[in-house]
Amino acid sequence: MQAESRDAVHADVFRLGPRAWVPNNAHLPVILYRDVLQGDGDRLASAFEAMFQRNGWPPKWRNGIFDYHHFHSSAHEVLGIAGGAADVIVGGPGGRVVHLEAGDALLLPAGTGHCLESSSGPLNVIGAYPPDQQWDIRRDALTDKERAAMEALPFPHSDPVRGKQGPLIDNWLSAA
């Protein structure tokens, strides 16, 4: 089966405040895209990579999601679920659990905690970032200087799923 793009994309948008040592991002919401692509296996993974690349978010890896709480202070991140299903804790310890299935994508603004709670099937995730942003893996609180650097990250110029329009443009532009 070949991967196919969906014309209509449903997105859930929610904000997270700081939680314990996880800063989250009170200004930029998390965006959960449902049923973005249909397909299976390597074709779905390749379709996510092509979509992210086309929309200005170069894909960097194929793998799973770490099963420990962490966040990235130096990059915004989009995760495309290309295989399996997962329950992911978003926002740090005690955060919101979101269920992701193949074809979904999750956009995490810098500072947003995430951790794999459970998965089924062979989980395959595509990770992508805006150009010139290199992710770090943080498991501790930021200093004031590090927080200021995170908040000064360049604004992505396009939505990783919809390009020049879409939930990122609708929800992040007004917050910038």
Rosetta blueprint (number, residue, H / E / L):
1 M L
2 Q L
3 A L
4 E E
5 S E
6 R L
7 D L
8 A L
9 V L
10 H E
11 A E
12 D E
13 V E
14 F E
15 R E
16 L E
17 G L
18 P L
19 R E
20 A L
21 W L
22 V E
23 P L
24 N L
25 N E
26 A E
27 H E
28 L E
29 P E
30 V E
31 I E
32 L E
33 Y E
34 R E
35 D L
36 V L
37 L E
38 Q E
39 G L
40 D L
41 G H
42 D H
43 R H
44 L H
45 A H
46 S H
47 A H
48 F H
49 E H
50 A H
51 M H
52 F H
53 Q H
54 R H
55 N L
56 G L
57 W L
58 P L
59 P E
60 K E
61 W E
62 R E
63 N E
64 G L
65 I L
66 F L
67 D L
68 Y L
69 H L
70 H E
71 F E
72 H L
73 S L
74 S L
75 A L
76 H L
77 E E
78 V E
79 L E
80 G E
81 I E
82 A E
83 G E
84 G E
85 A E
86 A E
87 D E
88 V E
89 I E
90 V E
91 G L
92 G L
93 P L
94 G L
95 G L
96 R E
97 V E
98 V E
99 H E
100 L E
101 E E
102 A L
103 G L
104 D L
105 A E
106 L E
107 L E
108 L E
109 P L
110 A L
111 G L
112 T L
113 G L
114 H E
115 C E
116 L E
117 E E
118 S E
119 S E
120 S E
121 G E
122 P E
123 L E
124 N E
125 V E
126 I E
127 G E
128 A E
129 Y L
130 P L
131 P L
132 D L
133 Q L
134 Q L
135 W L
136 D L
137 I L
138 R E
139 R L
140 D L
141 A L
142 L L
143 T L
144 D H
145 K H
146 E H
147 R H
148 A H
149 A H
150 M H
151 E H
152 A L
153 L L
154 P L
155 F L
156 P L
157 H L
158 S L
159 D E
160 P L
161 V L
162 R L
163 G E
164 K L
165 Q L
166 G L
167 P H
168 L H
169 I H
170 D H
171 N H
172 W H
173 L L
174 S L
175 A L
176 A L
